[in-house]
Amino acid sequence: MTGISNKKGKVKSASRLTASIKKDKVHPSDYLNYDTRFSCEDCSHFDSEKQLCTLGYNPIHHLKATQTEQFFLAGNMAFCRFLEID
């Protein structure tokens, strides 16, 4: 059986179906002082009318509202590694 070992029991948990989103720490002064482009809405690969990434990625973790909420909750953000700024 494949999966992740569970220290509390003999049963292994199920394998992760999708890769987790990598989140980077963001220093509060950097967030406040710099006009950083970090969300789908800033990217040339984002179709704002359809709310879709033209590269086929799920934009939910990289939308401006989600990014801002994540920063204020945990001090980190899920930056897209394919962000293209025109």
C-alpha positions in Angstrom: 0.0 0.0 0.0 1.4 3.4 -0.9 0.8 6.4 1.2 2.1 8.5 4.1 3.0 6.8 7.4 0.8 7.7 10.3 2.7 7.7 13.6 -0.6 7.4 15.6 -1.7 4.1 13.9 -0.8 1.3 11.7 -2.9 2.5 8.8 -1.3 4.7 6.1 -3.1 7.8 4.9 -4.0 8.1 1.3 -1.5 9.5 -1.2 -1.8 13.1 -2.1 -3.8 13.4 -5.4 -2.4 16.7 -6.5 0.8 18.6 -5.7 0.4 21.2 -2.9 0.8 24.9 -3.6 4.2 26.3 -2.6 3.8 29.5 -0.6 6.5 32.0 -0.1 7.0 34.1 3.1 6.5 37.8 2.4 7.9 40.4 4.7 5.3 43.0 5.8 7.4 46.0 4.9 8.0 44.6 1.4 4.3 44.1 0.9 3.5 47.6 2.1 6.4 49.5 0.4 6.7 47.9 -3.0 4.1 47.8 -5.8 4.8 44.1 -6.6 2.9 42.3 -9.4 1.9 39.0 -8.0 -1.6 37.9 -9.0 -3.3 36.5 -12.1 -4.9 39.9 -12.8 -1.4 41.3 -13.4 -0.4 38.5 -15.8 -0.7 38.4 -19.6 -1.6 34.7 -19.5 -4.8 35.5 -17.6 -8.1 35.9 -19.4 -10.0 38.2 -17.1 -13.4 37.8 -18.9 -13.4 34.0 -18.4 -11.3 34.0 -15.2 -9.0 31.4 -16.7 -5.3 31.0 -17.1 -4.4 30.6 -20.8 -1.6 28.1 -19.8 -4.3 25.8 -18.3 -3.5 26.3 -14.6 -6.1 26.8 -11.9 -6.0 30.5 -11.0 -7.9 30.2 -7.6 -4.7 30.4 -5.5 -3.2 33.2 -7.4 -6.1 35.7 -7.7 -5.5 39.1 -6.1 -8.3 38.6 -3.5 -7.0 35.1 -2.5 -3.3 36.3 -2.3 -4.2 39.3 -0.1 -6.3 37.2 2.2 -3.5 34.6 2.5 -0.9 37.4 3.3 -3.0 38.8 6.1 -3.8 35.4 7.5 -0.4 33.7 7.4 2.2 36.2 6.0 2.8 34.2 2.8 1.6 34.0 -0.7 1.4 31.5 -3.5 3.3 33.2 -6.3 2.8 31.8 -9.8 6.1 30.7 -11.3 4.8 31.6 -14.8 3.8 35.2 -14.2 4.3 37.3 -17.3 4.0 41.0 -17.0 3.6 43.1 -20.1 
